[in-house]
Amino acid sequence: MTVDSKLLSICIPTYNGGKYIQNNIDIIIRQIKEYNLLGVEIIVSDNCSTDNMSDIMAEYQKKYPDIIRYNCNDVNVGYDKNVMKCCELAQGKFIHLFGDDDLYSPNGLKRLYDILAKNEDLSILVLSNYYLRDDDYHGLILSRKSENEKYILEDKIYLNDSDNFIIDIEDRAWPNTNLVFRKEYFRQIPNLENFYKKDWIHLYILLYIAKKWPNCYLFADKYPIVINRVGVQSWLNNIDGPRIYFNNLWVYSFANKLGYSEKVFDWYRKTLLSEYIKNITFRRSNNFFINIWYIIKYFRYWNDLPDFYAKFIMKYLKPVETIFSIKNEKTLSKKCKILTILGFRFCLKEYSKPVLVLLNKLKKTDIILIQNQKGNLKQFIKGDLYIELSEILRNLPQGVSIPEKFNKRITRLKNKKLIPYSYYLFDCMEIQKFININ
């Protein structure tokens, strides 16, 4: 593979992604250089950002003109059109859609590159991932095993078996970062403009290519290729969420029109209904009347399923809570007491959450990411940080009672060279409680 014949275009559609994109690009560049990955380019299509994205990309273009190309749209054209723009600019044989806030695992790009180089006749690939939880988990990386029941141990190739491929990937293709496909096939997909402003154009690309050119690849969860950052998505709210989650089901309904067997969409719609019943957050509006409208729209797909009537409708509408209720809600930074009357919400009181001083002082470079031979990712911090925790405990005012067991734990861990990051998170939050008591 020569530089002139590009194998892979990493396409990053972005809008105000300056906070995370540098870490993303730095990891890509590092792996390109370390593993001598010829024929890899990075395409960034900026959807008219209002942050410092253009300045960030100007520096990267100066430094890596042979690797990075940057486009800035004159106006915000929406997510779907920006994905199209990014893909149209790509020169590689394969396109990897990539979220601006996600990242490759320590050797993830190398592993993807090797599979593509050895199997250039593949049509579409779905990548394995870990989750970087930036919400209440404060940057902890979690395996899919902790989030999903189905865990793939070995890579799989699906030749002329697109039905089982779509069923097996489950929600793995929801993040655009988990999708890689042949550019020549992408160019042949008709009527993609019908999916503009529908939020999930990448899922239609997946369904179309996997059916028309059924030579598909699924990476094992045991060996994560990418790390998806979750908990920071701005659309995870009760205004945009109902539309976006409904459109997910709507896009998958095209499986029948594309020639998949009826079992594919039947399995998907039932799985989605079960998932929505278990976790309705962000899938419903705070407005009772908007929820009525979505119930009518969902009826088309779920009208023959008993759970739609027995469980979903009442949970989705929450009539008592939506017509009149007073309840506490929390975000990452605050808690609110919310009064709801006929779908209209009023904030009665707002509380600031205690600042997690110890966690906020931690630098990203303090977290050491290690991938073992089995492919498992682990995060560690140096034991030196526990010396600081021990000092904080020692200097707490008299009268603050620290359990002896906890004291012994801190003393024991400060003598270790590396400590799991999850331990550190737990211990910082416990110490924060003692500080707040004071």
C-alpha positions as CSV (number, residue, x, y, z in Angstrom):
1,M,0.0,0.0,0.0
2,T,1.5,3.3,-1.1
3,V,0.7,6.8,0.1
4,D,-0.9,7.6,-3.3
5,S,-3.4,4.7,-3.1
6,K,-5.3,5.5,0.1
7,L,-6.8,2.6,2.0
8,L,-8.7,4.4,4.7
9,S,-10.4,7.8,5.1
10,I,-11.2,8.6,8.7
11,C,-14.2,11.0,8.3
12,I,-15.0,13.2,11.2
13,P,-18.2,15.3,10.9
14,T,-18.1,17.9,13.7
15,Y,-19.9,20.9,15.2
16,N,-18.3,22.7,18.2
17,G,-16.1,19.7,18.9
18,G,-13.0,21.6,19.8
19,K,-13.1,20.2,23.4
20,Y,-12.4,16.6,22.3
21,I,-11.2,16.5,18.7
22,Q,-7.6,17.2,19.5
23,N,-7.3,14.1,21.7
24,N,-9.0,12.1,18.9
25,I,-6.7,13.3,16.2
26,D,-3.5,13.0,18.3
27,I,-4.3,9.3,18.9
28,I,-4.9,8.7,15.2
29,I,-1.6,10.4,14.2
30,R,0.3,8.5,16.9
31,Q,-0.9,5.2,15.6
32,I,-0.3,6.1,12.0
33,K,3.3,7.0,12.9
34,E,4.0,4.2,15.3
35,Y,2.7,1.4,13.1
36,N,3.7,3.0,9.7
37,L,0.1,2.9,8.4
38,L,0.5,4.1,4.8
39,G,-2.6,5.3,2.9
40,V,-4.6,6.7,5.9
41,E,-6.1,10.2,5.8
42,I,-8.2,12.2,8.2
43,I,-11.1,14.3,6.8
44,V,-12.7,16.8,9.1
45,S,-15.9,18.5,8.0
46,D,-16.9,21.4,10.2
47,N,-20.6,22.3,10.3
48,C,-20.0,26.0,10.9
49,S,-18.7,25.7,14.4
50,T,-18.7,28.7,16.8
51,D,-15.9,27.4,19.0
52,N,-12.2,27.4,18.2
53,M,-12.4,24.5,15.7
54,S,-11.0,26.4,12.7
55,D,-7.9,27.5,14.7
56,I,-7.3,23.9,15.9
57,M,-7.6,22.5,12.4
58,A,-5.3,25.2,10.9
59,E,-2.5,24.0,13.3
60,Y,-3.0,20.4,12.4
61,Q,-3.0,21.1,8.6
62,K,0.3,23.0,9.0
63,K,1.8,20.1,10.9
64,Y,0.4,17.2,8.9
65,P,-0.6,18.4,5.4
66,D,-0.1,15.0,3.9
67,I,-2.6,13.4,6.4
68,I,-5.3,15.9,7.3
69,R,-7.8,17.7,5.2
70,Y,-10.3,20.2,6.6
71,N,-13.6,21.6,5.2
72,C,-15.8,24.2,6.9
73,N,-19.3,24.6,5.7
74,D,-20.6,28.2,5.1
75,V,-23.7,27.4,7.1
76,N,-24.8,24.6,9.4
77,V,-26.3,22.0,7.0
78,G,-27.3,19.5,9.7
79,Y,-25.8,16.2,10.8
80,D,-26.8,14.1,7.9
81,K,-25.7,16.5,5.1
82,N,-22.4,17.0,6.9
83,V,-21.9,13.2,7.0
84,M,-22.5,13.2,3.2
85,K,-20.0,16.1,2.7
86,C,-17.3,14.3,4.8
87,C,-17.8,11.0,2.8
88,E,-17.7,12.9,-0.6
89,L,-14.3,14.4,0.3
90,A,-12.8,11.0,1.2
91,Q,-10.2,9.5,-1.2
92,G,-9.7,6.2,0.6
93,K,-11.1,2.8,-0.5
94,F,-12.8,2.5,2.8
95,I,-14.5,5.2,4.9
96,H,-14.6,5.2,8.6
97,L,-17.2,7.6,10.1
98,F,-15.9,8.9,13.3
99,G,-17.4,10.9,16.1
100,D,-15.4,14.0,17.0
101,D,-15.5,13.1,20.7
102,D,-14.6,9.4,20.3
103,L,-11.2,7.7,20.1
104,Y,-9.3,4.6,18.9
105,S,-8.3,2.0,21.5
106,P,-4.4,1.7,22.0
107,N,-3.9,-0.4,18.9
108,G,-7.4,-0.2,17.4
109,L,-6.5,1.7,14.2
110,K,-3.7,-0.8,13.6
111,R,-6.1,-3.8,14.0
112,L,-8.7,-2.2,11.7
113,Y,-6.0,-1.3,9.1
114,D,-4.7,-4.9,9.1
115,I,-8.1,-6.4,8.5
116,L,-8.8,-3.9,5.6
117,A,-5.5,-4.5,4.0
118,K,-6.0,-8.3,4.0
119,N,-9.7,-8.2,3.1
120,E,-10.1,-5.4,0.5
121,D,-13.2,-7.1,-0.9
122,L,-15.2,-6.5,2.3
123,S,-18.3,-4.2,1.9
124,I,-19.0,-3.0,5.4
125,L,-17.6,-3.5,8.9
126,V,-19.0,-2.9,12.3
127,L,-16.4,-2.2,15.0
128,S,-16.2,-3.3,18.6
129,N,-16.2,-0.7,21.3
130,Y,-15.8,0.2,24.9
131,Y,-17.6,3.1,26.5
132,L,-15.9,6.1,28.0
133,R,-18.5,7.3,30.5
134,D,-18.2,11.1,31.0
135,D,-21.3,11.4,33.0
136,D,-21.6,10.1,36.6
137,Y,-18.6,7.8,35.9
138,H,-16.2,10.6,35.5
139,G,-14.2,9.3,32.5
140,L,-14.3,5.6,33.4
141,I,-13.9,3.2,30.5
142,L,-16.5,0.3,30.6
143,S,-16.6,-2.9,28.6
144,R,-19.7,-3.7,26.5
145,K,-20.0,-6.7,28.9
146,S,-21.2,-4.3,31.6
147,E,-23.8,-2.6,29.2
148,N,-25.1,-5.4,26.9
149,E,-26.1,-9.0,27.3
150,K,-24.7,-10.2,24.0
151,Y,-20.8,-10.2,24.0
152,I,-19.0,-11.3,20.9
153,L,-15.8,-13.3,21.6
154,E,-14.4,-13.8,18.0
155,D,-14.5,-11.7,14.8
156,K,-17.1,-12.9,12.3
157,I,-17.4,-12.7,8.5
158,Y,-20.9,-12.8,7.0
159,L,-20.8,-13.8,3.4
160,N,-24.3,-13.7,1.8
161,D,-25.8,-13.6,5.3
162,S,-26.9,-10.0,5.8
163,D,-30.0,-11.0,7.8
164,N,-28.0,-12.5,10.6
165,F,-25.3,-9.8,10.3
166,I,-27.9,-7.0,11.0
167,I,-29.4,-9.0,13.9
168,D,-26.1,-9.8,15.5
169,I,-24.8,-6.2,15.5
170,E,-27.8,-5.1,17.6
171,D,-27.1,-1.5,18.7
172,R,-23.4,-1.6,17.8
173,A,-23.9,0.5,14.7
174,W,-25.9,3.3,16.5
175,P,-22.7,5.3,17.1
176,N,-21.4,6.4,13.7
177,T,-17.9,5.7,15.0
178,N,-18.6,2.0,14.8
179,L,-19.1,2.0,11.0
180,V,-16.6,1.4,8.1
181,F,-17.7,0.9,4.5
182,R,-16.5,0.8,0.9
183,K,-16.6,4.2,-0.7
184,E,-17.5,2.8,-4.2
185,Y,-20.6,1.2,-2.7
186,F,-21.5,4.3,-0.7
187,R,-21.5,6.3,-4.0
188,Q,-24.1,3.9,-5.5
189,I,-26.8,4.3,-2.8
190,P,-29.7,6.2,-4.3
191,N,-32.0,8.8,-2.7
192,L,-29.9,9.4,0.4
193,E,-31.3,12.9,0.5
194,N,-34.5,11.3,1.8
195,F,-32.7,10.7,5.0
196,Y,-31.5,14.3,5.6
197,K,-32.7,15.7,8.9
198,K,-33.6,12.1,10.0
199,D,-30.6,11.8,12.4
200,W,-29.6,8.2,11.4
201,I,-28.3,8.4,7.8
202,H,-25.4,6.1,8.7
203,L,-27.9,3.3,9.6
204,Y,-29.5,3.5,6.2
205,I,-26.0,3.3,4.6
206,L,-25.4,0.2,6.7
207,L,-28.7,-1.5,5.8
208,Y,-28.3,-0.7,2.1
209,I,-24.6,-1.8,1.6
210,A,-25.0,-5.0,3.8
211,K,-27.9,-6.1,1.7
212,K,-26.7,-5.3,-1.8
213,W,-23.0,-6.3,-1.2
214,P,-23.2,-9.0,1.5
215,N,-19.6,-9.4,2.5
216,C,-19.7,-8.1,6.1
217,Y,-17.4,-8.1,9.0
218,L,-18.1,-7.8,12.8
219,F,-15.3,-7.3,15.2
220,A,-15.2,-9.1,18.5
221,D,-16.2,-7.1,21.6
222,K,-13.3,-8.9,23.3
223,Y,-10.9,-6.7,21.3
224,P,-12.3,-3.2,21.2
225,I,-11.3,-1.1,18.1
226,V,-12.8,2.2,19.3
227,I,-13.9,3.9,22.5
228,N,-17.3,5.7,22.4
229,R,-17.6,8.6,24.7
230,V,-21.1,8.7,26.2
231,G,-22.9,11.1,28.5
232,V,-21.8,14.3,26.7
233,Q,-24.2,14.2,23.7
234,S,-26.2,17.4,23.6
235,W,-29.2,15.7,22.0
236,L,-29.8,13.5,25.0
237,N,-32.7,15.6,26.3
238,N,-36.5,15.5,26.3
239,I,-36.9,17.9,23.4
240,D,-34.7,16.3,20.7
241,G,-34.7,12.7,22.1
242,P,-38.2,11.7,21.2
243,R,-37.7,12.6,17.6
244,I,-34.3,11.1,17.3
245,Y,-35.2,7.8,18.9
246,F,-38.4,7.5,16.8
247,N,-36.4,8.1,13.7
248,N,-34.1,5.2,14.6
249,L,-37.0,2.8,14.4
250,W,-38.3,4.5,11.2
251,V,-34.9,4.1,9.4
252,Y,-34.7,0.4,10.4
253,S,-38.2,-0.1,8.9
254,F,-36.6,0.2,5.5
255,A,-35.1,-3.2,6.0
256,N,-38.3,-4.7,4.6
257,K,-38.1,-2.5,1.5
258,L,-34.5,-3.3,0.9
259,G,-35.2,-7.1,0.7
260,Y,-34.3,-8.3,4.1
261,S,-36.4,-11.2,5.4
262,E,-39.3,-10.1,7.6
263,K,-37.6,-11.6,10.7
264,V,-35.0,-8.8,10.7
265,F,-37.3,-5.8,11.2
266,D,-39.7,-7.9,13.3
267,W,-36.8,-8.8,15.7
268,Y,-35.6,-5.1,15.8
269,R,-39.0,-3.5,16.5
270,K,-39.6,-6.0,19.3
271,T,-36.2,-5.5,20.8
272,L,-36.6,-1.7,20.7
273,L,-40.0,-1.8,22.3
274,S,-38.6,-4.0,25.2
275,E,-35.6,-1.6,25.6
276,Y,-37.8,1.5,25.6
277,I,-40.1,0.0,28.2
278,K,-37.1,-0.7,30.5
279,N,-35.5,2.7,29.9
280,I,-37.8,5.5,28.7
281,T,-35.4,8.4,29.5
282,F,-35.0,10.9,26.7
283,R,-37.4,8.8,24.5
284,R,-40.4,10.8,25.7
285,S,-41.2,14.5,25.9
286,N,-42.1,16.5,29.0
287,N,-45.1,17.7,27.1
288,F,-48.1,15.3,27.4
289,F,-49.6,16.3,24.0
290,I,-46.3,15.7,22.1
291,N,-46.2,12.3,23.7
292,I,-49.7,11.6,22.4
293,W,-48.5,12.4,18.9
294,Y,-45.5,10.0,19.2
295,I,-47.8,7.3,20.5
296,I,-49.8,7.7,17.3
297,K,-46.6,7.4,15.2
298,Y,-45.3,4.4,17.1
299,F,-48.7,2.7,16.6
300,R,-47.8,2.0,13.0
301,Y,-44.9,-0.3,14.1
302,W,-46.1,-1.7,17.4
303,N,-49.9,-2.0,17.0
304,D,-49.8,-5.8,17.1
305,L,-47.6,-6.1,20.2
306,P,-49.5,-6.5,23.6
307,D,-46.7,-4.8,25.5
308,F,-47.3,-1.6,23.5
309,Y,-50.7,-1.2,25.1
310,A,-50.0,-2.9,28.5
311,K,-46.7,-1.3,29.4
312,F,-45.3,1.2,26.9
313,I,-48.2,3.6,26.5
314,M,-48.8,4.3,30.2
315,K,-45.0,4.6,30.8
316,Y,-44.5,6.9,27.8
317,L,-47.4,9.2,28.6
318,K,-47.0,9.2,32.4
319,P,-50.3,11.1,32.6
320,V,-50.2,11.8,36.3
321,E,-46.7,13.1,36.2
322,T,-47.1,15.1,33.0
323,I,-50.4,16.7,33.8
324,F,-49.5,17.7,37.3
325,S,-46.4,16.8,39.4
326,I,-43.6,18.2,41.5
327,K,-40.3,16.2,41.3
328,N,-36.6,16.5,41.6
329,E,-34.4,16.2,38.5
330,K,-30.7,16.3,38.2
331,T,-28.1,17.0,35.5
332,L,-24.3,16.8,35.7
333,S,-24.0,20.1,37.4
334,K,-27.3,20.8,39.2
335,K,-30.5,19.5,40.8
336,C,-33.9,21.2,40.2
337,K,-37.3,20.9,41.7
338,I,-39.7,20.9,38.7
339,L,-43.4,21.7,38.7
340,T,-45.2,20.3,35.6
341,I,-48.8,21.4,34.7
342,L,-50.3,20.1,31.5
343,G,-46.9,19.5,30.0
344,F,-45.6,23.0,30.9
345,R,-42.6,22.9,33.2
346,F,-41.5,25.5,35.8
347,C,-38.4,25.4,37.9
348,L,-39.3,26.0,41.5
349,K,-35.9,25.7,43.0
350,E,-32.3,25.0,41.7
351,Y,-29.5,23.5,43.7
352,S,-25.9,23.3,42.7
353,K,-24.2,19.9,43.0
354,P,-21.2,19.8,45.3
355,V,-18.0,20.3,43.3
356,L,-16.0,17.2,43.1
357,V,-12.7,19.0,43.9
358,L,-10.4,15.9,43.9
359,L,-11.7,14.5,40.6
360,N,-11.6,17.9,38.9
361,K,-8.0,18.3,39.8
362,L,-7.1,15.1,38.0
363,K,-5.4,15.6,34.7
364,K,-6.2,13.4,31.7
365,T,-2.5,12.5,31.5
366,D,-2.7,11.0,35.1
367,I,-4.9,8.2,33.7
368,I,-2.9,5.4,32.2
369,L,-4.7,3.3,29.6
370,I,-3.4,-0.3,29.2
371,Q,-4.6,-3.0,26.8
372,N,-3.6,-6.5,27.7
373,Q,-3.0,-9.5,25.3
374,K,-6.7,-10.5,25.6
375,G,-7.7,-7.1,24.3
376,N,-9.2,-5.8,27.6
377,L,-8.7,-2.2,28.4
378,K,-7.9,-1.1,31.9
379,Q,-7.3,2.4,33.4
380,F,-4.8,3.0,36.1
381,I,-3.5,5.9,38.1
382,K,-0.1,6.1,39.9
383,G,0.0,5.2,43.5
384,D,1.5,8.6,44.2
385,L,-2.0,10.1,44.0
386,Y,-2.9,8.1,47.0
387,I,-0.2,9.9,49.0
388,E,-2.2,13.1,48.4
389,L,-5.5,11.4,49.5
390,S,-3.8,10.2,52.7
391,E,-2.6,13.8,53.4
392,I,-6.1,15.1,52.9
393,L,-7.5,12.6,55.4
394,R,-4.8,13.4,57.9
395,N,-5.6,17.1,57.7
396,L,-9.3,16.9,58.1
397,P,-10.6,18.9,61.1
398,Q,-11.0,17.1,64.4
399,G,-14.5,15.7,64.9
400,V,-14.7,14.3,61.3
401,S,-14.9,10.6,61.9
402,I,-13.1,8.4,59.2
403,P,-13.9,4.7,59.3
404,E,-10.8,2.7,60.3
405,K,-11.4,0.3,57.4
406,F,-11.3,3.2,54.9
407,N,-8.1,4.6,56.5
408,K,-6.4,1.2,56.1
409,R,-7.5,1.0,52.5
410,I,-5.9,4.4,51.6
411,T,-2.7,3.4,53.5
412,R,-2.5,0.1,51.7
413,L,-3.1,1.5,48.2
414,K,-0.6,4.4,48.5
415,N,2.2,1.8,48.5
416,K,1.2,0.4,45.2
417,K,2.7,1.6,41.9
418,L,-0.5,1.3,39.8
419,I,-4.0,1.4,41.1
420,P,-7.2,0.9,39.0
421,Y,-8.9,4.2,38.2
422,S,-12.2,2.8,39.3
423,Y,-10.8,2.5,42.9
424,Y,-9.6,6.1,42.7
425,L,-13.0,7.3,41.7
426,F,-14.7,5.5,44.5
427,D,-12.2,6.7,47.1
428,C,-12.3,10.4,45.9
429,M,-16.1,10.4,46.2
430,E,-15.9,8.9,49.7
431,I,-13.4,11.6,50.8
432,Q,-15.6,14.3,49.2
433,K,-18.4,13.2,51.6
434,F,-16.1,13.9,54.5
435,I,-15.1,17.3,53.1
436,N,-18.8,18.2,52.6
437,I,-19.6,17.1,56.1
438,N,-17.1,19.7,57.3
